[in-house]
């Protein structure tokens, strides 16, 4: 028989998994706590402790630590005046809204009018469904003391949010298959631990993380459906369609973008349409509340009003915020269409969500959860990630100590106004610092940790390696493969095969 040719006997091996301890000095230093760097001949991913399982277990453990941090509030501080929950930095909306939004009384969100200033639930529909399911699972009898029922409601929500947290970590691990250990950055993020159970944001973050995973695998319709569901839980995920539009424009992937857009619109309508039709006033509350809400904690608008002593009209702030956001988005689009090498999807997704956070009239401490998975996908470097996280932890402490100071009467326990302004500045500067690094990585791809091995956009799905069809700068017109930096070529999805 004729001997097989060299081509027939070639074996296409899957590229090796990236070892953070080989590329990241902080990861290498941290590994000394667990025995040091990974050895050259280590068989990564074999055995029961795969990266996905390790990251999921770490996330569960860290989430549990976050619940422990809330114990002073769980036991008494939520129920004995406002100041104690701030001095212990363990505030949560969840137990307070159990009674305040009618769940304790069996009222149906959006359909039943509430007593007090807030006439209807001010959350998007899918978040309202999440809250209602948690109320159904709170099995304490109505005859029990309200404190015990609020405690159980928080505990049920914490269990459901833990599932969301594990989904976020696992999806981050699987989105960039060559860099599974980057998921530890999500699981170990200090701000994630501290803010996970303040509100219900993890639902939208989990759906967004799952959408990013689907896009990375080329499942365009599934991506769109998940983005639509995420937008039905929180408004910010719809922003990801903007960067996707620009990247698909540059790569000529109009069909894929159209499929994602239709899937998102259909999924959002399926969730919202029944409430829009049968409870229109309750459905509108989220949108009218967002529009009418005055300048609130965490925003640079608050610093301006506090420093000048002059209030700013709500409509003026709304208009100015929209204008600033449009300017930022135009800049991001210009960068994406003119960069010598097409940016990665995760980079632009991080930048546009960060722009929304920076320009918004309110920044609740749990909003950091929106950015953590995107930051890990956009720039997986421990040093820069931890610098940003340190700024967010300082803001987390700053807002609670400021509220303790303002609500403590003559005692003035906590942080005065000037100190809180410093905390806001740290949050803004930390976010801008990470944004600047991502922009630098786009302009100088050799600085991008993900592209260091010659990859194009491992989490980019149909965009990975696709040639450009439209660019603003003619000199930037290159194919996805031709534009890669020197390094081993990556064939995504190739399975080990042998012919002969």
MARVEXSE-673622 format. One record per residue (C-alpha): residue number from 1; residue in one letter; z negated, x negated, y. Coordinates in steps of 0.25 Angstrom, whole numbers, plus 5000, padded with zeros to 4 digits. Layout:
N
{NUM,A,{Z,X,Y}}
...
end
This chain:
500
{1,X,{5000,5000,5000}}
{2,X,{5003,4995,5014}}
{3,X,{4991,4990,5021}}
{4,X,{4985,4998,5033}}
{5,X,{4989,4993,5047}}
{6,X,{4979,4988,5056}}
{7,X,{4981,5001,5064}}
{8,X,{4978,5010,5052}}
{9,X,{4965,5002,5049}}
{10,X,{4960,5003,5063}}
{11,X,{4947,5009,5065}}
{12,X,{4943,5017,5078}}
{13,X,{4929,5015,5080}}
{14,X,{4920,5023,5089}}
{15,X,{4916,5014,5101}}
{16,X,{4901,5010,5099}}
{17,X,{4890,5017,5106}}
{18,X,{4886,5011,5119}}
{19,X,{4872,5004,5118}}
{20,X,{4865,5006,5132}}
{21,X,{4856,4994,5129}}
{22,X,{4868,4985,5129}}
{23,X,{4873,4990,5142}}
{24,X,{4861,4995,5150}}
{25,X,{4850,4986,5154}}
{26,X,{4840,4997,5156}}
{27,X,{4843,5003,5143}}
{28,X,{4842,4989,5137}}
{29,X,{4828,4987,5143}}
{30,X,{4823,5001,5139}}
{31,X,{4827,4998,5125}}
{32,X,{4817,4987,5124}}
{33,X,{4807,4999,5122}}
{34,X,{4814,5003,5109}}
{35,X,{4817,4989,5103}}
{36,X,{4828,4984,5113}}
{37,X,{4843,4984,5113}}
{38,X,{4851,4990,5102}}
{39,X,{4856,4979,5092}}
{40,X,{4870,4975,5091}}
{41,X,{4871,4981,5077}}
{42,X,{4863,4993,5079}}
{43,X,{4869,5006,5073}}
{44,X,{4868,5016,5084}}
{45,X,{4868,5030,5081}}
{46,X,{4865,5029,5066}}
{47,X,{4854,5036,5060}}
{48,X,{4846,5048,5064}}
{49,X,{4843,5043,5079}}
{50,X,{4857,5044,5085}}
{51,X,{4858,5044,5100}}
{52,X,{4859,5059,5101}}
{53,X,{4846,5061,5093}}
{54,X,{4839,5050,5100}}
{55,X,{4842,5055,5114}}
{56,X,{4839,5069,5110}}
{57,X,{4825,5065,5105}}
{58,X,{4823,5057,5117}}
{59,X,{4827,5069,5126}}
{60,X,{4817,5078,5118}}
{61,X,{4806,5068,5120}}
{62,X,{4808,5066,5135}}
{63,X,{4810,5081,5137}}
{64,X,{4796,5083,5130}}
{65,X,{4790,5072,5140}}
{66,X,{4796,5080,5151}}
{67,X,{4788,5093,5146}}
{68,X,{4776,5085,5145}}
{69,X,{4777,5081,5160}}
{70,X,{4777,5096,5163}}
{71,X,{4763,5098,5155}}
{72,X,{4755,5099,5168}}
{73,X,{4763,5110,5173}}
{74,X,{4765,5117,5160}}
{75,X,{4750,5117,5158}}
{76,X,{4745,5121,5172}}
{77,X,{4753,5116,5184}}
{78,X,{4764,5126,5184}}
{79,X,{4754,5137,5185}}
{80,X,{4744,5132,5195}}
{81,X,{4750,5131,5209}}
{82,X,{4762,5123,5213}}
{83,X,{4757,5109,5216}}
{84,X,{4752,5105,5202}}
{85,X,{4766,5106,5196}}
{86,X,{4771,5097,5207}}
{87,X,{4761,5086,5206}}
{88,X,{4763,5086,5191}}
{89,X,{4778,5085,5193}}
{90,X,{4780,5096,5182}}
{91,X,{4786,5108,5189}}
{92,X,{4796,5117,5182}}
{93,X,{4803,5129,5186}}
{94,X,{4803,5135,5172}}
{95,X,{4789,5141,5171}}
{96,X,{4789,5146,5186}}
{97,X,{4802,5153,5184}}
{98,X,{4798,5160,5171}}
{99,X,{4789,5170,5180}}
{100,X,{4797,5168,5193}}
{101,X,{4810,5172,5187}}
{102,X,{4806,5184,5179}}
{103,X,{4807,5178,5165}}
{104,X,{4792,5180,5162}}
{105,X,{4794,5195,5166}}
{106,X,{4807,5196,5157}}
{107,X,{4816,5198,5168}}
{108,X,{4831,5195,5166}}
{109,X,{4837,5184,5174}}
{110,X,{4848,5188,5184}}
{111,X,{4846,5203,5181}}
{112,X,{4832,5206,5185}}
{113,X,{4827,5204,5199}}
{114,X,{4815,5195,5201}}
{115,X,{4804,5197,5210}}
{116,X,{4801,5187,5222}}
{117,X,{4811,5179,5230}}
{118,X,{4820,5175,5218}}
{119,X,{4827,5188,5214}}
{120,X,{4835,5183,5202}}
{121,X,{4835,5170,5194}}
{122,X,{4841,5159,5202}}
{123,X,{4847,5151,5190}}
{124,X,{4861,5151,5184}}
{125,X,{4863,5161,5173}}
{126,X,{4863,5151,5161}}
{127,X,{4850,5145,5166}}
{128,X,{4844,5159,5167}}
{129,X,{4848,5162,5153}}
{130,X,{4841,5149,5149}}
{131,X,{4828,5154,5156}}
{132,X,{4829,5168,5150}}
{133,X,{4830,5162,5136}}
{134,X,{4818,5153,5138}}
{135,X,{4811,5166,5143}}
{136,X,{4814,5173,5130}}
{137,X,{4809,5161,5122}}
{138,X,{4796,5161,5130}}
{139,X,{4789,5169,5119}}
{140,X,{4775,5170,5126}}
{141,X,{4771,5185,5127}}
{142,X,{4771,5191,5141}}
{143,X,{4756,5193,5140}}
{144,X,{4754,5178,5140}}
{145,X,{4750,5172,5153}}
{146,X,{4762,5169,5162}}
{147,X,{4758,5154,5162}}
{148,X,{4759,5153,5147}}
{149,X,{4773,5160,5148}}
{150,X,{4778,5151,5158}}
{151,X,{4773,5139,5150}}
{152,X,{4781,5144,5138}}
{153,X,{4793,5147,5146}}
{154,X,{4793,5133,5151}}
{155,X,{4791,5128,5137}}
{156,X,{4803,5136,5132}}
{157,X,{4812,5131,5143}}
{158,X,{4808,5117,5140}}
{159,X,{4812,5118,5126}}
{160,X,{4825,5124,5130}}
{161,X,{4827,5113,5140}}
{162,X,{4824,5102,5130}}
{163,X,{4836,5107,5122}}
{164,X,{4844,5106,5134}}
{165,X,{4839,5092,5137}}
{166,X,{4843,5087,5123}}
{167,X,{4857,5093,5124}}
{168,X,{4858,5085,5137}}
{169,X,{4854,5072,5131}}
{170,X,{4862,5074,5118}}
{171,X,{4875,5078,5126}}
{172,X,{4873,5066,5135}}
{173,X,{4872,5057,5122}}
{174,X,{4885,5063,5116}}
{175,X,{4893,5064,5129}}
{176,X,{4896,5049,5130}}
{177,X,{4896,5046,5115}}
{178,X,{4897,5031,5117}}
{179,X,{4884,5031,5125}}
{180,X,{4874,5040,5118}}
{181,X,{4862,5033,5122}}
{182,X,{4864,5037,5137}}
{183,X,{4858,5050,5133}}
{184,X,{4845,5043,5133}}
{185,X,{4846,5042,5148}}
{186,X,{4846,5058,5149}}
{187,X,{4834,5059,5139}}
{188,X,{4826,5048,5146}}
{189,X,{4829,5052,5160}}
{190,X,{4816,5054,5167}}
{191,X,{4821,5065,5177}}
{192,X,{4826,5073,5165}}
{193,X,{4812,5073,5158}}
{194,X,{4805,5077,5171}}
{195,X,{4815,5088,5176}}
{196,X,{4820,5094,5162}}
{197,X,{4810,5106,5163}}
{198,X,{4810,5109,5178}}
{199,X,{4821,5119,5177}}
{200,X,{4833,5123,5168}}
{201,X,{4843,5113,5172}}
{202,X,{4844,5107,5158}}
{203,X,{4852,5119,5153}}
{204,X,{4863,5116,5163}}
{205,X,{4862,5101,5160}}
{206,X,{4863,5103,5145}}
{207,X,{4875,5111,5146}}
{208,X,{4882,5101,5156}}
{209,X,{4878,5089,5146}}
{210,X,{4884,5097,5135}}
{211,X,{4897,5100,5144}}
{212,X,{4898,5085,5146}}
{213,X,{4897,5082,5131}}
{214,X,{4908,5092,5129}}
{215,X,{4917,5086,5139}}
{216,X,{4915,5072,5133}}
{217,X,{4920,5078,5120}}
{218,X,{4933,5084,5126}}
{219,X,{4927,5098,5124}}
{220,X,{4932,5104,5137}}
{221,X,{4930,5118,5135}}
{222,X,{4915,5116,5130}}
{223,X,{4913,5107,5142}}
{224,X,{4917,5119,5151}}
{225,X,{4909,5129,5144}}
{226,X,{4896,5121,5145}}
{227,X,{4899,5117,5160}}
{228,X,{4900,5132,5162}}
{229,X,{4887,5135,5155}}
{230,X,{4880,5124,5162}}
{231,X,{4885,5129,5176}}
{232,X,{4879,5143,5171}}
{233,X,{4866,5136,5170}}
{234,X,{4866,5127,5183}}
{235,X,{4877,5125,5193}}
{236,X,{4879,5110,5193}}
{237,X,{4887,5109,5180}}
{238,X,{4899,5115,5186}}
{239,X,{4900,5103,5195}}
{240,X,{4905,5095,5183}}
{241,X,{4918,5103,5183}}
{242,X,{4922,5096,5196}}
{243,X,{4922,5081,5191}}
{244,X,{4929,5086,5179}}
{245,X,{4940,5093,5187}}
{246,X,{4942,5079,5195}}
{247,X,{4942,5071,5182}}
{248,X,{4952,5081,5175}}
{249,X,{4961,5081,5187}}
{250,X,{4961,5066,5186}}
{251,X,{4964,5065,5171}}
{252,X,{4973,5078,5172}}
{253,X,{4964,5085,5162}}
{254,X,{4966,5099,5169}}
{255,X,{4966,5107,5156}}
{256,X,{4953,5101,5151}}
{257,X,{4947,5104,5165}}
{258,X,{4952,5118,5165}}
{259,X,{4946,5121,5151}}
{260,X,{4933,5116,5156}}
{261,X,{4933,5124,5169}}
{262,X,{4937,5137,5161}}
{263,X,{4926,5134,5151}}
{264,X,{4915,5132,5162}}
{265,X,{4919,5145,5169}}
{266,X,{4920,5153,5157}}
{267,X,{4906,5148,5152}}
{268,X,{4900,5150,5166}}
{269,X,{4905,5165,5167}}
{270,X,{4900,5168,5153}}
{271,X,{4886,5165,5157}}
{272,X,{4887,5170,5171}}
{273,X,{4896,5182,5171}}
{274,X,{4886,5192,5164}}
{275,X,{4875,5189,5174}}
{276,X,{4885,5189,5186}}
{277,X,{4890,5203,5182}}
{278,X,{4877,5210,5178}}
{279,X,{4867,5203,5187}}
{280,X,{4875,5197,5199}}
{281,X,{4864,5196,5208}}
{282,X,{4855,5188,5199}}
{283,X,{4867,5180,5195}}
{284,X,{4870,5176,5209}}
{285,X,{4855,5172,5212}}
{286,X,{4858,5157,5207}}
{287,X,{4869,5155,5217}}
{288,X,{4863,5162,5229}}
{289,X,{4850,5155,5227}}
{290,X,{4858,5142,5226}}
{291,X,{4865,5145,5239}}
{292,X,{4853,5150,5247}}
{293,X,{4843,5140,5242}}
{294,X,{4838,5131,5253}}
{295,X,{4837,5116,5254}}
{296,X,{4827,5112,5242}}
{297,X,{4821,5100,5236}}
{298,X,{4828,5088,5232}}
{299,X,{4840,5088,5241}}
{300,X,{4843,5079,5253}}
{301,X,{4845,5092,5261}}
{302,X,{4830,5093,5260}}
{303,X,{4827,5079,5265}}
{304,X,{4836,5082,5277}}
{305,X,{4828,5095,5280}}
{306,X,{4815,5088,5278}}
{307,X,{4818,5076,5286}}
{308,X,{4825,5083,5298}}
{309,X,{4815,5095,5298}}
{310,X,{4827,5104,5300}}
{311,X,{4831,5115,5289}}
{312,X,{4846,5116,5285}}
{313,X,{4852,5129,5282}}
{314,X,{4855,5133,5268}}
{315,X,{4869,5136,5270}}
{316,X,{4871,5123,5277}}
{317,X,{4865,5115,5266}}
{318,X,{4874,5123,5256}}
{319,X,{4886,5120,5263}}
{320,X,{4883,5105,5265}}
{321,X,{4879,5104,5251}}
{322,X,{4892,5110,5246}}
{323,X,{4900,5101,5256}}
{324,X,{4893,5088,5251}}
{325,X,{4895,5092,5237}}
{326,X,{4910,5094,5240}}
{327,X,{4911,5080,5246}}
{328,X,{4904,5074,5235}}
{329,X,{4913,5081,5225}}
{330,X,{4925,5077,5232}}
{331,X,{4920,5062,5232}}
{332,X,{4918,5063,5217}}
{333,X,{4932,5069,5215}}
{334,X,{4938,5058,5224}}
{335,X,{4931,5048,5216}}
{336,X,{4935,5054,5203}}
{337,X,{4950,5055,5207}}
{338,X,{4951,5041,5214}}
{339,X,{4943,5032,5205}}
{340,X,{4951,5021,5198}}
{341,X,{4945,5027,5185}}
{342,X,{4942,5041,5182}}
{343,X,{4927,5043,5183}}
{344,X,{4920,5049,5171}}
{345,X,{4916,5063,5170}}
{346,X,{4901,5061,5169}}
{347,X,{4902,5052,5182}}
{348,X,{4908,5063,5190}}
{349,X,{4899,5074,5184}}
{350,X,{4887,5066,5188}}
{351,X,{4892,5063,5202}}
{352,X,{4896,5078,5205}}
{353,X,{4882,5083,5200}}
{354,X,{4875,5073,5208}}
{355,X,{4882,5076,5220}}
{356,X,{4878,5091,5218}}
{357,X,{4863,5087,5217}}
{358,X,{4864,5077,5229}}
{359,X,{4870,5088,5238}}
{360,X,{4862,5100,5234}}
{361,X,{4852,5106,5242}}
{362,X,{4841,5106,5231}}
{363,X,{4838,5096,5220}}
{364,X,{4828,5101,5210}}
{365,X,{4822,5089,5202}}
{366,X,{4829,5094,5189}}
{367,X,{4843,5093,5194}}
{368,X,{4842,5079,5190}}
{369,X,{4845,5084,5176}}
{370,X,{4859,5088,5180}}
{371,X,{4862,5073,5182}}
{372,X,{4855,5066,5171}}
{373,X,{4865,5068,5160}}
{374,X,{4877,5066,5170}}
{375,X,{4871,5053,5175}}
{376,X,{4869,5048,5161}}
{377,X,{4884,5051,5158}}
{378,X,{4889,5045,5171}}
{379,X,{4881,5032,5172}}
{380,X,{4873,5029,5160}}
{381,X,{4865,5017,5165}}
{382,X,{4850,5017,5164}}
{383,X,{4846,5010,5176}}
{384,X,{4854,5019,5186}}
{385,X,{4850,5031,5178}}
{386,X,{4835,5028,5179}}
{387,X,{4836,5024,5194}}
{388,X,{4841,5038,5196}}
{389,X,{4831,5044,5187}}
{390,X,{4820,5037,5194}}
{391,X,{4824,5044,5207}}
{392,X,{4825,5057,5201}}
{393,X,{4811,5056,5195}}
{394,X,{4806,5052,5209}}
{395,X,{4812,5065,5214}}
{396,X,{4806,5073,5203}}
{397,X,{4792,5068,5207}}
{398,X,{4795,5069,5222}}
{399,X,{4799,5084,5222}}
{400,X,{4786,5088,5214}}
{401,X,{4777,5079,5223}}
{402,X,{4783,5085,5235}}
{403,X,{4781,5099,5231}}
{404,X,{4767,5095,5227}}
{405,X,{4765,5090,5241}}
{406,X,{4771,5102,5248}}
{407,X,{4764,5112,5239}}
{408,X,{4750,5105,5238}}
{409,X,{4745,5111,5251}}
{410,X,{4736,5101,5259}}
{411,X,{4734,5092,5247}}
{412,X,{4749,5086,5249}}
{413,X,{4749,5081,5235}}
{414,X,{4763,5074,5232}}
{415,X,{4775,5069,5240}}
{416,X,{4777,5072,5255}}
{417,X,{4790,5076,5260}}
{418,X,{4795,5062,5263}}
{419,X,{4792,5058,5249}}
{420,X,{4800,5069,5244}}
{421,X,{4811,5065,5252}}
{422,X,{4811,5051,5246}}
{423,X,{4811,5058,5232}}
{424,X,{4824,5066,5236}}
{425,X,{4830,5053,5242}}
{426,X,{4827,5046,5228}}
{427,X,{4834,5057,5221}}
{428,X,{4846,5057,5230}}
{429,X,{4847,5042,5230}}
{430,X,{4846,5041,5215}}
{431,X,{4857,5051,5212}}
{432,X,{4866,5044,5222}}
{433,X,{4863,5031,5216}}
{434,X,{4868,5036,5202}}
{435,X,{4880,5043,5209}}
{436,X,{4884,5030,5216}}
{437,X,{4883,5022,5202}}
{438,X,{4892,5033,5196}}
{439,X,{4902,5032,5207}}
{440,X,{4902,5017,5206}}
{441,X,{4905,5018,5191}}
{442,X,{4917,5027,5194}}
{443,X,{4923,5017,5204}}
{444,X,{4919,5005,5195}}
{445,X,{4921,5010,5181}}
{446,X,{4916,4996,5176}}
{447,X,{4902,5000,5181}}
{448,X,{4902,5013,5173}}
{449,X,{4893,5011,5160}}
{450,X,{4901,5021,5152}}
{451,X,{4914,5014,5155}}
{452,X,{4909,5000,5152}}
{453,X,{4915,5000,5138}}
{454,X,{4929,5005,5143}}
{455,X,{4927,5020,5141}}
{456,X,{4933,5030,5150}}
{457,X,{4925,5043,5151}}
{458,X,{4918,5044,5137}}
{459,X,{4912,5058,5141}}
{460,X,{4924,5062,5149}}
{461,X,{4931,5070,5137}}
{462,X,{4946,5072,5140}}
{463,X,{4944,5063,5152}}
{464,X,{4941,5051,5144}}
{465,X,{4952,5041,5145}}
{466,X,{4962,5052,5151}}
{467,X,{4972,5046,5160}}
{468,X,{4972,5050,5175}}
{469,X,{4983,5059,5180}}
{470,X,{4977,5061,5195}}
{471,X,{4970,5051,5204}}
{472,X,{4968,5050,5219}}
{473,X,{4971,5035,5219}}
{474,X,{4984,5030,5212}}
{475,X,{4978,5017,5208}}
{476,X,{4967,5025,5200}}
{477,X,{4977,5031,5191}}
{478,X,{4974,5026,5177}}
{479,X,{4972,5032,5163}}
{480,X,{4958,5033,5158}}
{481,X,{4961,5022,5147}}
{482,X,{4968,5013,5156}}
{483,X,{4957,5014,5167}}
{484,X,{4946,5009,5157}}
{485,X,{4938,4996,5160}}
{486,X,{4940,4985,5150}}
{487,X,{4932,4988,5137}}
{488,X,{4934,4994,5123}}
{489,X,{4942,5007,5123}}
{490,X,{4935,5019,5118}}
{491,X,{4942,5030,5110}}
{492,X,{4933,5042,5111}}
{493,X,{4933,5051,5099}}
{494,X,{4939,5041,5090}}
{495,X,{4933,5041,5076}}
{496,X,{4933,5030,5066}}
{497,X,{4945,5031,5057}}
{498,X,{4953,5022,5047}}
{499,X,{4967,5024,5043}}
{500,X,{4973,5017,5031}}
end
